[in-house]
Amino acid sequence: MSDEVKEKIFDHQFTSKAVGKSTGLGLVIAYAIVVDTHGGTLEVNSTPGNGAEFAIAIPLKAKPKTVASSQQLINVDA
């Protein structure tokens, strides 16, 4: 895939397919689960004409989630 596509690959409703062939939500959902929910990473490696590889890393121990308050940060996992 091109560098232009790689930059947008995890964007909401981005698709490289024809209109009506894809919703563009699959990789957005995967990104949300891996990165936002589990604190991991999801990366794409690709060279035009050679396919794509997705690298997923999920930490063994979850990072604590925090909620920002106007006065302090509150650890919601405690």
All heavy atoms as a GROMACS GRO file, in nm:
protein
  571
    1MET      N    1   0.084  -0.118   0.000
    1MET     CA    2   0.000   0.000   0.000
    1MET      C    3   0.088   0.124   0.000
    1MET      O    4   0.201   0.121   0.048
    1MET     CB    5  -0.097  -0.003   0.118
    1MET     CG    6  -0.037   0.026   0.253
    1MET     SD    7  -0.153   0.015   0.392
    1MET     CE    8  -0.192  -0.158   0.392
    2SER      N    9   0.034   0.230  -0.050
    2SER     CA   10   0.110   0.355  -0.060
    2SER      C   11   0.124   0.420   0.078
    2SER      O   12   0.050   0.388   0.171
    2SER     CB   13   0.039   0.452  -0.154
    2SER     OG   14  -0.081   0.497  -0.096
    3ASP      N   15   0.218   0.514   0.088
    3ASP     CA   16   0.235   0.588   0.214
    3ASP      C   17   0.109   0.667   0.248
    3ASP      O   18   0.072   0.680   0.365
    3ASP     CB   19   0.356   0.682   0.205
    3ASP     CG   20   0.487   0.607   0.209
    3ASP    OD1   21   0.489   0.492   0.259
    3ASP    OD2   22   0.589   0.664   0.164
    4GLU      N   23   0.040   0.718   0.147
    4GLU     CA   24  -0.084   0.794   0.168
    4GLU      C   25  -0.191   0.706   0.233
    4GLU      O   26  -0.260   0.749   0.326
    4GLU     CB   27  -0.136   0.848   0.034
    4GLU     CG   28  -0.263   0.929   0.047
    4GLU     CD   29  -0.312   0.979  -0.088
    4GLU    OE1   30  -0.229   1.018  -0.172
    4GLU    OE2   31  -0.435   0.978  -0.109
    5VAL      N   32  -0.204   0.584   0.188
    5VAL     CA   33  -0.300   0.491   0.246
    5VAL      C   34  -0.258   0.453   0.387
    5VAL      O   35  -0.340   0.449   0.479
    5VAL     CB   36  -0.318   0.365   0.157
    5VAL    CG1   37  -0.400   0.259   0.228
    5VAL    CG2   38  -0.382   0.403   0.024
    6LYS      N   39  -0.128   0.426   0.409
    6LYS     CA   40  -0.079   0.390   0.543
    6LYS      C   41  -0.109   0.498   0.645
    6LYS      O   42  -0.138   0.469   0.761
    6LYS     CB   43   0.072   0.361   0.540
    6LYS     CG   44   0.104   0.223   0.488
    6LYS     CD   45   0.247   0.185   0.518
    6LYS     CE   46   0.341   0.244   0.416
    6LYS     NZ   47   0.479   0.194   0.428
    7GLU      N   48  -0.101   0.625   0.604
    7GLU     CA   49  -0.128   0.736   0.697
    7GLU      C   50  -0.274   0.739   0.741
    7GLU      O   51  -0.306   0.788   0.848
    7GLU     CB   52  -0.092   0.869   0.631
    7GLU     CG   53   0.056   0.890   0.614
    7GLU     CD   54   0.089   1.018   0.538
    7GLU    OE1   55  -0.001   1.103   0.521
    7GLU    OE2   56   0.205   1.033   0.496
    8LYS      N   57  -0.365   0.686   0.658
    8LYS     CA   58  -0.509   0.694   0.686
    8LYS      C   59  -0.570   0.560   0.727
    8LYS      O   60  -0.688   0.554   0.757
    8LYS     CB   61  -0.582   0.743   0.560
    8LYS     CG   62  -0.542   0.880   0.515
    8LYS     CD   63  -0.613   0.915   0.387
    8LYS     CE   64  -0.568   1.050   0.334
    8LYS     NZ   65  -0.632   1.082   0.207
    9ILE      N   66  -0.491   0.454   0.728
    9ILE     CA   67  -0.544   0.319   0.741
    9ILE      C   68  -0.630   0.297   0.866
    9ILE      O   69  -0.725   0.219   0.864
    9ILE     CB   70  -0.430   0.214   0.733
    9ILE    CG1   71  -0.486   0.075   0.705
    9ILE    CG2   72  -0.346   0.212   0.858
    9ILE    CD1   73  -0.515   0.050   0.562
   10PHE      N   74  -0.603   0.368   0.975
   10PHE     CA   75  -0.680   0.350   1.098
   10PHE      C   76  -0.782   0.463   1.120
   10PHE      O   77  -0.843   0.471   1.226
   10PHE     CB   78  -0.586   0.340   1.218
   10PHE     CG   79  -0.492   0.222   1.210
   10PHE    CD1   80  -0.357   0.243   1.196
   10PHE    CD2   81  -0.539   0.092   1.215
   10PHE    CE1   82  -0.268   0.136   1.188
   10PHE    CE2   83  -0.452  -0.016   1.205
   10PHE     CZ   84  -0.316   0.006   1.191
   11ASP      N   85  -0.803   0.548   1.019
   11ASP     CA   86  -0.900   0.657   1.030
   11ASP      C   87  -1.042   0.605   1.015
   11ASP      O   88  -1.069   0.514   0.936
   11ASP     CB   89  -0.876   0.764   0.922
   11ASP     CG   90  -0.750   0.845   0.946
   11ASP    OD1   91  -0.686   0.827   1.052
   11ASP    OD2   92  -0.716   0.927   0.859
   12HIS      N   93  -1.134   0.666   1.089
   12HIS     CA   94  -1.276   0.631   1.085
   12HIS      C   95  -1.330   0.646   0.943
   12HIS      O   96  -1.313   0.749   0.879
   12HIS     CB   97  -1.353   0.721   1.182
   12HIS     CG   98  -1.499   0.694   1.186
   12HIS    ND1   99  -1.551   0.577   1.237
   12HIS    CD2  100  -1.604   0.766   1.144
   12HIS    CE1  101  -1.682   0.580   1.227
   12HIS    NE2  102  -1.717   0.694   1.171
   13GLN      N  103  -1.393   0.544   0.891
   13GLN     CA  104  -1.458   0.537   0.761
   13GLN      C  105  -1.364   0.550   0.642
   13GLN      O  106  -1.408   0.573   0.531
   13GLN     CB  107  -1.573   0.638   0.751
   13GLN     CG  108  -1.685   0.604   0.847
   13GLN     CD  109  -1.805   0.692   0.829
   13GLN    OE1  110  -1.795   0.804   0.780
   13GLN    NE2  111  -1.920   0.642   0.870
   14PHE      N  112  -1.234   0.529   0.662
   14PHE     CA  113  -1.142   0.526   0.548
   14PHE      C  114  -1.147   0.388   0.486
   14PHE      O  115  -1.148   0.286   0.555
   14PHE     CB  116  -0.997   0.555   0.589
   14PHE     CG  117  -0.901   0.532   0.476
   14PHE    CD1  118  -0.889   0.627   0.374
   14PHE    CD2  119  -0.827   0.416   0.466
   14PHE    CE1  120  -0.803   0.606   0.268
   14PHE    CE2  121  -0.740   0.394   0.361
   14PHE     CZ  122  -0.729   0.489   0.261
   15THR      N  123  -1.156   0.382   0.356
   15THR     CA  124  -1.149   0.256   0.284
   15THR      C  125  -1.079   0.279   0.151
   15THR      O  126  -1.088   0.387   0.092
   15THR     CB  127  -1.289   0.194   0.261
   15THR    OG1  128  -1.273   0.068   0.194
   15THR    CG2  129  -1.380   0.284   0.179
   16SER      N  130  -1.009   0.179   0.106
   16SER     CA  131  -0.945   0.186  -0.025
   16SER      C  132  -1.029   0.113  -0.129
   16SER      O  133  -0.994   0.107  -0.245
   16SER     CB  134  -0.804   0.125  -0.019
   16SER     OG  135  -0.812  -0.011   0.022
   17LYS      N  136  -1.144   0.060  -0.086
   17LYS     CA  137  -1.232  -0.014  -0.175
   17LYS      C  138  -1.332   0.079  -0.244
   17LYS      O  139  -1.350   0.194  -0.205
   17LYS     CB  140  -1.305  -0.121  -0.097
   17LYS     CG  141  -1.213  -0.228  -0.042
   17LYS     CD  142  -1.293  -0.336   0.028
   17LYS     CE  143  -1.208  -0.455   0.062
   17LYS     NZ  144  -1.112  -0.436   0.167
   18ALA      N  145  -1.399   0.028  -0.345
   18ALA     CA  146  -1.499   0.105  -0.419
   18ALA      C  147  -1.616   0.141  -0.328
   18ALA      O  148  -1.643   0.073  -0.228
   18ALA     CB  149  -1.548   0.024  -0.538
   19VAL      N  150  -1.686   0.247  -0.363
   19VAL     CA  151  -1.802   0.293  -0.287
   19VAL      C  152  -1.904   0.178  -0.275
   19VAL      O  153  -1.934   0.110  -0.373
   19VAL     CB  154  -1.867   0.416  -0.355
   19VAL    CG1  155  -1.996   0.456  -0.285
   19VAL    CG2  156  -1.769   0.531  -0.357
   20GLY      N  157  -1.952   0.156  -0.154
   20GLY     CA  158  -2.050   0.053  -0.129
   20GLY      C  159  -1.992  -0.085  -0.102
   20GLY      O  160  -2.064  -0.179  -0.071
   21LYS      N  161  -1.861  -0.101  -0.111
   21LYS     CA  162  -1.797  -0.231  -0.089
   21LYS      C  163  -1.741  -0.248   0.052
   21LYS      O  164  -1.705  -0.356   0.089
   21LYS     CB  165  -1.684  -0.252  -0.191
   21LYS     CG  166  -1.731  -0.257  -0.333
   21LYS     CD  167  -1.810  -0.383  -0.360
   21LYS     CE  168  -1.855  -0.388  -0.504
   21LYS     NZ  169  -1.938  -0.504  -0.532
   22SER      N  170  -1.732  -0.140   0.128
   22SER     CA  171  -1.675  -0.148   0.262
   22SER      C  172  -1.723  -0.030   0.345
   22SER      O  173  -1.744   0.079   0.293
   22SER     CB  174  -1.522  -0.146   0.253
   22SER     OG  175  -1.465  -0.141   0.380
   23THR      N  176  -1.737  -0.053   0.476
   23THR     CA  177  -1.778   0.056   0.565
   23THR      C  178  -1.659   0.134   0.618
   23THR      O  179  -1.675   0.244   0.670
   23THR     CB  180  -1.856   0.001   0.686
   23THR    OG1  181  -1.771  -0.087   0.759
   23THR    CG2  182  -1.982  -0.070   0.643
   24GLY      N  183  -1.540   0.076   0.612
   24GLY     CA  184  -1.422   0.143   0.666
   24GLY      C  185  -1.415   0.140   0.817
   24GLY      O  186  -1.350   0.224   0.878
   25LEU      N  187  -1.481   0.044   0.879
   25LEU     CA  188  -1.483   0.038   1.025
   25LEU      C  189  -1.396  -0.073   1.084
   25LEU      O  190  -1.361  -0.068   1.202
   25LEU     CB  191  -1.626   0.021   1.076
   25LEU     CG  192  -1.719   0.139   1.051
   25LEU    CD1  193  -1.861   0.104   1.095
   25LEU    CD2  194  -1.670   0.261   1.124
   26GLY      N  195  -1.359  -0.172   1.008
   26GLY     CA  196  -1.287  -0.288   1.060
   26GLY      C  197  -1.159  -0.255   1.133
   26GLY      O  198  -1.138  -0.296   1.247
   27LEU      N  199  -1.069  -0.179   1.070
   27LEU     CA  200  -0.942  -0.147   1.133
   27LEU      C  201  -0.958  -0.043   1.244
   27LEU      O  202  -0.879  -0.041   1.338
   27LEU     CB  203  -0.840  -0.101   1.030
   27LEU     CG  204  -0.790  -0.213   0.938
   27LEU    CD1  205  -0.700  -0.157   0.828
   27LEU    CD2  206  -0.716  -0.319   1.017
   28VAL      N  207  -1.060   0.041   1.234
   28VAL     CA  208  -1.088   0.138   1.341
   28VAL      C  209  -1.128   0.063   1.468
   28VAL      O  210  -1.081   0.095   1.577
   28VAL     CB  211  -1.200   0.237   1.298
   28VAL    CG1  212  -1.244   0.323   1.414
   28VAL    CG2  213  -1.154   0.323   1.183
   29ILE      N  214  -1.212  -0.039   1.452
   29ILE     CA  215  -1.255  -0.118   1.567
   29ILE      C  216  -1.136  -0.195   1.624
   29ILE      O  217  -1.117  -0.200   1.746
   29ILE     CB  218  -1.370  -0.212   1.528
   29ILE    CG1  219  -1.495  -0.130   1.495
   29ILE    CG2  220  -1.399  -0.314   1.638
   29ILE    CD1  221  -1.607  -0.209   1.430
   30ALA      N  222  -1.056  -0.256   1.538
   30ALA     CA  223  -0.937  -0.329   1.584
   30ALA      C  224  -0.843  -0.236   1.660
   30ALA      O  225  -0.792  -0.272   1.766
   30ALA     CB  226  -0.865  -0.392   1.465
   31TYR      N  227  -0.821  -0.116   1.608
   31TYR     CA  228  -0.734  -0.019   1.672
   31TYR      C  229  -0.788   0.018   1.810
   31TYR      O  230  -0.714   0.024   1.908
   31TYR     CB  231  -0.720   0.106   1.584
   31TYR     CG  232  -0.618   0.204   1.635
   31TYR    CD1  233  -0.485   0.196   1.595
   31TYR    CD2  234  -0.653   0.306   1.723
   31TYR    CE1  235  -0.390   0.285   1.640
   31TYR    CE2  236  -0.559   0.396   1.770
   31TYR     CZ  237  -0.428   0.385   1.727
   31TYR     OH  238  -0.334   0.475   1.774
   32ALA      N  239  -0.919   0.043   1.818
   32ALA     CA  240  -0.980   0.080   1.946
   32ALA      C  241  -0.964  -0.030   2.050
   32ALA      O  242  -0.933  -0.003   2.166
   32ALA     CB  243  -1.128   0.112   1.926
   33ILE      N  244  -0.981  -0.155   2.009
   33ILE     CA  245  -0.968  -0.266   2.102
   33ILE      C  246  -0.824  -0.282   2.150
   33ILE      O  247  -0.797  -0.291   2.270
   33ILE     CB  248  -1.018  -0.397   2.038
   33ILE    CG1  249  -1.170  -0.391   2.018
   33ILE    CG2  250  -0.980  -0.518   2.123
   33ILE    CD1  251  -1.226  -0.501   1.931
   34VAL      N  252  -0.731  -0.284   2.056
   34VAL     CA  253  -0.590  -0.309   2.090
   34VAL      C  254  -0.528  -0.192   2.164
   34VAL      O  255  -0.465  -0.208   2.268
   34VAL     CB  256  -0.508  -0.343   1.963
   34VAL    CG1  257  -0.360  -0.350   1.993
   34VAL    CG2  258  -0.556  -0.474   1.902
   35VAL      N  259  -0.545  -0.071   2.110
   35VAL     CA  260  -0.476   0.047   2.164
   35VAL      C  261  -0.553   0.112   2.279
   35VAL      O  262  -0.499   0.130   2.388
   35VAL     CB  263  -0.448   0.150   2.052
   35VAL    CG1  264  -0.383   0.275   2.107
   35VAL    CG2  265  -0.361   0.087   1.943
   36ASP      N  266  -0.678   0.147   2.254
   36ASP     CA  267  -0.755   0.220   2.354
   36ASP      C  268  -0.796   0.134   2.473
   36ASP      O  269  -0.788   0.176   2.587
   36ASP     CB  270  -0.879   0.284   2.290
   36ASP     CG  271  -0.844   0.384   2.181
   36ASP    OD1  272  -0.731   0.437   2.182
   36ASP    OD2  273  -0.929   0.408   2.093
   37THR      N  274  -0.841   0.011   2.447
   37THR     CA  275  -0.889  -0.075   2.554
   37THR      C  276  -0.776  -0.144   2.630
   37THR      O  277  -0.778  -0.151   2.752
   37THR     CB  278  -0.986  -0.181   2.499
   37THR    OG1  279  -1.095  -0.114   2.435
   37THR    CG2  280  -1.040  -0.270   2.611
   38HIS      N  281  -0.677  -0.195   2.555
   38HIS     CA  282  -0.573  -0.276   2.618
   38HIS      C  283  -0.438  -0.206   2.633
   38HIS      O  284  -0.345  -0.263   2.689
   38HIS     CB  285  -0.554  -0.406   2.541
   38HIS     CG  286  -0.674  -0.494   2.544
   38HIS    ND1  287  -0.717  -0.558   2.658
   38HIS    CD2  288  -0.765  -0.525   2.448
   38HIS    CE1  289  -0.826  -0.626   2.632
   38HIS    NE2  290  -0.858  -0.608   2.506
   39GLY      N  291  -0.424  -0.084   2.582
   39GLY     CA  292  -0.298  -0.011   2.594
   39GLY      C  293  -0.186  -0.068   2.509
   39GLY      O  294  -0.068  -0.048   2.538
   40GLY      N  295  -0.222  -0.139   2.403
   40GLY     CA  296  -0.122  -0.199   2.316
   40GLY      C  297  -0.090  -0.112   2.196
   40GLY      O  298  -0.118   0.007   2.194
   41THR      N  299  -0.031  -0.174   2.096
   41THR     CA  300   0.001  -0.105   1.971
   41THR      C  301  -0.048  -0.187   1.853
   41THR      O  302  -0.052  -0.311   1.858
   41THR     CB  303   0.153  -0.081   1.955
   41THR    OG1  304   0.220  -0.207   1.955
   41THR    CG2  305   0.207   0.009   2.065
   42LEU      N  306  -0.087  -0.118   1.746
   42LEU     CA  307  -0.127  -0.181   1.622
   42LEU      C  308  -0.061  -0.102   1.510
   42LEU      O  309  -0.087   0.017   1.494
   42LEU     CB  310  -0.280  -0.179   1.607
   42LEU     CG  311  -0.339  -0.236   1.478
   42LEU    CD1  312  -0.293  -0.379   1.455
   42LEU    CD2  313  -0.490  -0.229   1.483
   43GLU      N  314   0.029  -0.167   1.438
   43GLU     CA  315   0.106  -0.099   1.333
   43GLU      C  316   0.092  -0.175   1.203
   43GLU      O  317   0.069  -0.296   1.202
   43GLU     CB  318   0.254  -0.094   1.373
   43GLU     CG  319   0.279  -0.017   1.501
   43GLU     CD  320   0.423  -0.027   1.549
   43GLU    OE1  321   0.501  -0.106   1.491
   43GLU    OE2  322   0.457   0.043   1.645
   44VAL      N  323   0.107  -0.102   1.093
   44VAL     CA  324   0.103  -0.164   0.961
   44VAL      C  325   0.238  -0.146   0.893
   44VAL      O  326   0.298  -0.039   0.900
   44VAL     CB  327  -0.011  -0.107   0.874
   44VAL    CG1  328   0.004   0.041   0.850
   44VAL    CG2  329  -0.022  -0.181   0.741
   45ASN      N  330   0.287  -0.254   0.833
   45ASN     CA  331   0.410  -0.250   0.754
   45ASN      C  332   0.373  -0.296   0.614
   45ASN      O  333   0.313  -0.403   0.598
   45ASN     CB  334   0.516  -0.345   0.813
   45ASN     CG  335   0.552  -0.307   0.955
   45ASN    OD1  336   0.585  -0.192   0.982
   45ASN    ND2  337   0.546  -0.402   1.045
   46SER      N  338   0.407  -0.218   0.514
   46SER     CA  339   0.370  -0.253   0.378
   46SER      C  340   0.462  -0.188   0.277
   46SER      O  341   0.509  -0.077   0.298
   46SER     CB  342   0.226  -0.210   0.350
   46SER     OG  343   0.190  -0.239   0.218
   47THR      N  344   0.486  -0.260   0.170
   47THR     CA  345   0.557  -0.208   0.054
   47THR      C  346   0.464  -0.227  -0.064
   47THR      O  347   0.410  -0.338  -0.082
   47THR     CB  348   0.688  -0.287   0.031
   47THR    OG1  349   0.766  -0.281   0.150
   47THR    CG2  350   0.767  -0.229  -0.084
   48PRO      N  351   0.440  -0.123  -0.144
   48PRO     CA  352   0.348  -0.136  -0.258
   48PRO      C  353   0.380  -0.261  -0.342
   48PRO      O  354   0.494  -0.288  -0.375
   48PRO     CB  355   0.371  -0.008  -0.337
   48PRO     CG  356   0.413   0.092  -0.233
   48PRO     CD  357   0.497   0.012  -0.137
   49GLY      N  358   0.275  -0.339  -0.369
   49GLY     CA  359   0.288  -0.459  -0.449
   49GLY      C  360   0.330  -0.583  -0.374
   49GLY      O  361   0.335  -0.692  -0.432
   50ASN      N  362   0.362  -0.571  -0.244
   50ASN     CA  363   0.409  -0.686  -0.167
   50ASN      C  364   0.317  -0.725  -0.051
   50ASN      O  365   0.355  -0.802   0.035
   50ASN     CB  366   0.549  -0.658  -0.111
   50ASN     CG  367   0.653  -0.658  -0.220
   50ASN    OD1  368   0.642  -0.730  -0.318
   50ASN    ND2  369   0.754  -0.575  -0.205
   51GLY      N  370   0.198  -0.668  -0.044
   51GLY     CA  371   0.106  -0.702   0.064
   51GLY      C  372   0.132  -0.620   0.189
   51GLY      O  373   0.212  -0.526   0.188
   52ALA      N  374   0.061  -0.655   0.294
   52ALA     CA  375   0.070  -0.579   0.419
   52ALA      C  376   0.082  -0.675   0.537
   52ALA      O  377   0.032  -0.786   0.534
   52ALA     CB  378  -0.051  -0.490   0.438
   53GLU      N  379   0.149  -0.627   0.641
   53GLU     CA  380   0.165  -0.701   0.765
   53GLU      C  381   0.118  -0.610   0.878
   53GLU      O  382   0.156  -0.494   0.885
   53GLU     CB  383   0.313  -0.735   0.784
   53GLU     CG  384   0.347  -0.790   0.920
   53GLU     CD  385   0.497  -0.804   0.937
   53GLU    OE1  386   0.565  -0.700   0.952
   53GLU    OE2  387   0.544  -0.918   0.936
   54PHE      N  388   0.032  -0.664   0.965
   54PHE     CA  389  -0.014  -0.589   1.080
   54PHE      C  390   0.050  -0.648   1.204
   54PHE      O  391   0.041  -0.768   1.229
   54PHE     CB  392  -0.167  -0.593   1.090
   54PHE     CG  393  -0.233  -0.513   0.982
   54PHE    CD1  394  -0.260  -0.569   0.858
   54PHE    CD2  395  -0.267  -0.381   1.003
   54PHE    CE1  396  -0.319  -0.496   0.757
   54PHE    CE2  397  -0.327  -0.306   0.902
   54PHE     CZ  398  -0.353  -0.364   0.780
   55ALA      N  399   0.116  -0.563   1.281
   55ALA     CA  400   0.184  -0.606   1.404
   55ALA      C  401   0.102  -0.560   1.524
   55ALA      O  402   0.076  -0.441   1.540
   55ALA     CB  403   0.325  -0.548   1.410
   56ILE      N  404   0.062  -0.655   1.605
   56ILE     CA  405  -0.020  -0.628   1.724
   56ILE      C  406   0.060  -0.664   1.848
   56ILE      O  407   0.115  -0.773   1.857
   56ILE     CB  408  -0.150  -0.710   1.723
   56ILE    CG1  409  -0.232  -0.676   1.598
   56ILE    CG2  410  -0.230  -0.688   1.850
   56ILE    CD1  411  -0.349  -0.770   1.576
   57ALA      N  412   0.066  -0.571   1.944
   57ALA     CA  413   0.132  -0.597   2.072
   57ALA      C  414   0.036  -0.555   2.182
   57ALA      O  415  -0.015  -0.444   2.182
   57ALA     CB  416   0.262  -0.520   2.083
   58ILE      N  417   0.010  -0.648   2.274
   58ILE     CA  418  -0.078  -0.621   2.387
   58ILE      C  419   0.002  -0.649   2.514
   58ILE      O  420   0.059  -0.757   2.529
   58ILE     CB  421  -0.204  -0.708   2.383
   58ILE    CG1  422  -0.283  -0.678   2.255
   58ILE    CG2  423  -0.291  -0.686   2.506
   58ILE    CD1  424  -0.402  -0.767   2.233
   59PRO      N  425   0.008  -0.552   2.607
   59PRO     CA  426   0.086  -0.573   2.730
   59PRO      C  427   0.026  -0.684   2.816
   59PRO      O  428  -0.095  -0.704   2.818
   59PRO     CB  429   0.079  -0.438   2.800
   59PRO     CG  430  -0.036  -0.367   2.741
   59PRO     CD  431  -0.057  -0.422   2.604
   60LEU      N  432   0.114  -0.757   2.885
   60LEU     CA  433   0.068  -0.863   2.974
   60LEU      C  434  -0.006  -0.806   3.096
   60LEU      O  435  -0.096  -0.868   3.149
   60LEU     CB  436   0.186  -0.948   3.022
   60LEU     CG  437   0.255  -1.029   2.912
   60LEU    CD1  438   0.378  -1.100   2.968
   60LEU    CD2  439   0.159  -1.130   2.852
   61LYS      N  440   0.036  -0.688   3.139
   61LYS     CA  441  -0.028  -0.624   3.253
   61LYS      C  442  -0.092  -0.494   3.204
   61LYS      O  443  -0.026  -0.410   3.144
   61LYS     CB  444   0.075  -0.593   3.362
   61LYS     CG  445   0.014  -0.543   3.489
   61LYS     CD  446   0.116  -0.536   3.601
   61LYS     CE  447   0.048  -0.491   3.729
   61LYS     NZ  448   0.142  -0.483   3.839
   62ALA      N  449  -0.220  -0.479   3.229
   62ALA     CA  450  -0.293  -0.362   3.183
   62ALA      C  451  -0.244  -0.236   3.251
   62ALA      O  452  -0.209  -0.237   3.369
   62ALA     CB  453  -0.443  -0.379   3.208
   63LYS      N  454  -0.243  -0.128   3.176
   63LYS     CA  455  -0.209   0.002   3.232
   63LYS      C  456  -0.332   0.057   3.303
   63LYS      O  457  -0.443   0.042   3.255
   63LYS     CB  458  -0.167   0.099   3.121
   63LYS     CG  459  -0.043   0.055   3.047
   63LYS     CD  460  -0.012   0.150   2.933
   63LYS     CE  461   0.107   0.100   2.855
   63LYS     NZ  462   0.135   0.183   2.738
   64PRO      N  463  -0.315   0.122   3.418
   64PRO     CA  464  -0.432   0.178   3.487
   64PRO      C  465  -0.494   0.290   3.405
   64PRO      O  466  -0.425   0.369   3.343
   64PRO     CB  467  -0.376   0.231   3.618
   64PRO     CG  468  -0.229   0.231   3.605
   64PRO     CD  469  -0.192   0.143   3.491
   65LYS      N  470  -0.628   0.290   3.403
   65LYS     CA  471  -0.700   0.396   3.333
   65LYS      C  472  -0.720   0.512   3.430
   65LYS      O  473  -0.745   0.492   3.548
   65LYS     CB  474  -0.836   0.345   3.286
   65LYS     CG  475  -0.825   0.234   3.186
   65LYS     CD  476  -0.961   0.180   3.149
   65LYS     CE  477  -0.947   0.059   3.060
   65LYS     NZ  478  -1.073  -0.009   3.041
   66THR      N  479  -0.711   0.634   3.377
   66THR     CA  480  -0.731   0.751   3.462
   66THR      C  481  -0.841   0.839   3.403
   66THR      O  482  -0.863   0.841   3.282
   66THR     CB  483  -0.603   0.834   3.476
   66THR    OG1  484  -0.558   0.870   3.346
   66THR    CG2  485  -0.494   0.758   3.549
   67VAL      N  486  -0.909   0.907   3.490
   67VAL     CA  487  -1.012   1.001   3.450
   67VAL      C  488  -0.966   1.139   3.494
   67VAL      O  489  -0.935   1.160   3.612
   67VAL     CB  490  -1.148   0.966   3.516
   67VAL    CG1  491  -1.252   1.069   3.479
   67VAL    CG2  492  -1.192   0.827   3.476
   68ALA      N  493  -0.960   1.231   3.400
   68ALA     CA  494  -0.914   1.366   3.434
   68ALA      C  495  -1.025   1.442   3.505
   68ALA      O  496  -1.139   1.443   3.464
   68ALA     CB  497  -0.872   1.439   3.308
   69SER      N  498  -0.991   1.503   3.615
   69SER     CA  499  -1.081   1.588   3.691
   69SER      C  500  -1.024   1.728   3.685
   69SER      O  501  -0.907   1.747   3.655
   69SER     CB  502  -1.087   1.539   3.836
   69SER     OG  503  -1.142   1.636   3.920
   70SER      N  504  -1.105   1.826   3.713
   70SER     CA  505  -1.054   1.963   3.711
   70SER      C  506  -0.951   1.987   3.821
   70SER      O  507  -0.872   2.078   3.814
   70SER     CB  508  -1.169   2.063   3.725
   70SER     OG  509  -1.236   2.042   3.848
   71GLN      N  510  -0.950   1.900   3.925
   71GLN     CA  511  -0.858   1.919   4.036
   71GLN      C  512  -0.752   1.810   4.048
   71GLN      O  513  -0.648   1.833   4.104
   71GLN     CB  514  -0.938   1.927   4.166
   71GLN     CG  515  -1.031   2.046   4.168
   71GLN     CD  516  -1.119   2.048   4.293
   71GLN    OE1  517  -1.135   1.946   4.359
   71GLN    NE2  518  -1.173   2.163   4.324
   72GLN      N  519  -0.779   1.691   3.995
   72GLN     CA  520  -0.682   1.582   4.012
   72GLN      C  521  -0.708   1.472   3.912
   72GLN      O  522  -0.810   1.468   3.847
   72GLN     CB  523  -0.690   1.526   4.153
   72GLN     CG  524  -0.824   1.463   4.186
   72GLN     CD  525  -0.830   1.414   4.329
   72GLN    OE1  526  -0.733   1.418   4.400
   72GLN    NE2  527  -0.945   1.365   4.371
   73LEU      N  528  -0.612   1.378   3.900
   73LEU     CA  529  -0.632   1.258   3.821
   73LEU      C  530  -0.676   1.147   3.915
   73LEU      O  531  -0.618   1.128   4.022
   73LEU     CB  532  -0.503   1.216   3.748
   73LEU     CG  533  -0.463   1.302   3.632
   73LEU    CD1  534  -0.331   1.252   3.573
   73LEU    CD2  535  -0.570   1.299   3.523
   74ILE      N  536  -0.778   1.076   3.877
   74ILE     CA  537  -0.833   0.970   3.962
   74ILE      C  538  -0.804   0.836   3.896
   74ILE      O  539  -0.838   0.814   3.780
   74ILE     CB  540  -0.986   0.988   3.977
   74ILE    CG1  541  -1.017   1.127   4.034
   74ILE    CG2  542  -1.044   0.877   4.062
   74ILE    CD1  543  -1.161   1.167   4.019
   75ASN      N  544  -0.742   0.743   3.966
   75ASN     CA  545  -0.715   0.609   3.915
   75ASN      C  546  -0.844   0.530   3.929
   75ASN      O  547  -0.888   0.500   4.039
   75ASN     CB  548  -0.600   0.545   3.995
   75ASN     CG  549  -0.560   0.412   3.936
   75ASN    OD1  550  -0.638   0.346   3.866
   75ASN    ND2  551  -0.439   0.372   3.965
   76VAL      N  552  -0.905   0.491   3.815
   76VAL     CA  553  -1.033   0.421   3.821
   76VAL      C  554  -1.018   0.271   3.835
   76VAL      O  555  -1.116   0.201   3.850
   76VAL     CB  556  -1.120   0.454   3.697
   76VAL    CG1  557  -1.158   0.601   3.697
   76VAL    CG2  558  -1.050   0.415   3.569
   77ASP      N  559  -0.895   0.219   3.828
   77ASP     CA  560  -0.873   0.074   3.843
   77ASP      C  561  -0.839   0.034   3.986
   77ASP      O  562  -0.823  -0.082   4.015
   77ASP     CB  563  -0.761   0.027   3.750
   77ASP     CG  564  -0.804   0.030   3.604
   77ASP    OD1  565  -0.926   0.022   3.580
   77ASP    OD2  566  -0.717   0.041   3.516
   78ALA      N  567  -0.823   0.130   4.075
   78ALA     CA  568  -0.781   0.102   4.212
   78ALA      C  569  -0.893   0.040   4.292
   78ALA      O  570  -1.005   0.052   4.269
   78ALA     CB  571  -0.732   0.229   4.279
   0.00000   0.00000   0.00000
